């Protein structure tokens, strides 16, 4: 699913940027799109999870995520464990 969404959403910007540069810079830029996109998604998820724990330090049941409302997070304060559906 991630690769499909990446291909759908990043293909047009990548093609547009290809026209701006020439040679090896063009290839390096396109090859960097996927790792940078995955790293950015990881950072957003990590921030969301730390804020979830900070805001619900006493514990909370299943709650929809901020970024993807189809998934949920759950924090058990006694065991200090964060779980989720993803």
N, C-alpha and C positions, 0 to 999 in steps of 0.2 A: 504494500500500500504506500509506503514511504517513497519508494523509487518511482511509482506511478505518479504520485502527486508532484514529486520533484520534476519529473519529465514534463508534466503538463504545465507547471507554473514557472519553471526556470528555462524552458527551451526558448521562448521568445526573447526574454532579456539577454540570454546568452548569444543568440543569433544577432541581435541588435549590437551587442558589444563587439562581436567578431568584425563588424565593419569598421570599427574605430582603430583597431590595431592591426599590425602586419606581422608575419613570421612567427617566431617562437613565442612572443608575448601573447599572441592570440591563442595558441595551443595551451600555454600555461594557465591562462585566465579561465578557459573553459574547463580544464582539468581541476582547477581549484574550486569550482562552483559546488560540487557535491560535498567535499569534506567541510567546506566553510558552512554550508547549509546544515549539515548534520551537527556540527559544533554549536551553531547558533540555536538549534532546536534543543540540544542538550542543556545549554546555559539557561534558556527560558524555563525548561522543566525543572532544573535544579533550583532556580530562583522561586518558582511557584511552590515547590515542596517545602523549602525553608520558610517561606512566608506563611504557608499553611500551618506548619508546626508552631511558628511564633504566634500566630493569631489564635490558635486553638491549643494552647499549652496544657489545658486541663483535660483534653481529649474530646473527640467528636466522632460521631458515626459517619457512615458513608455520605459524602458531600460531592456534588459535581465539581470537576476541575474547572479552572478559569479558562484555560486554553481550549479544551475539548470537552464540551459538556456531556458527551456520551460516556465518558470515563469518570471514575470517582476516586476519591482519596478517603482514607480512614486513619485516624491517629489514636493509638492506645497509649495514654499517658503513663499508666502503671508499668507497662513493659517498654515504654519509649520506642514504640515501633510504628512506622508508617507503612500502610499497605494501600494498594490500589488495584483497579481493574485492568490496568494496562500492564 
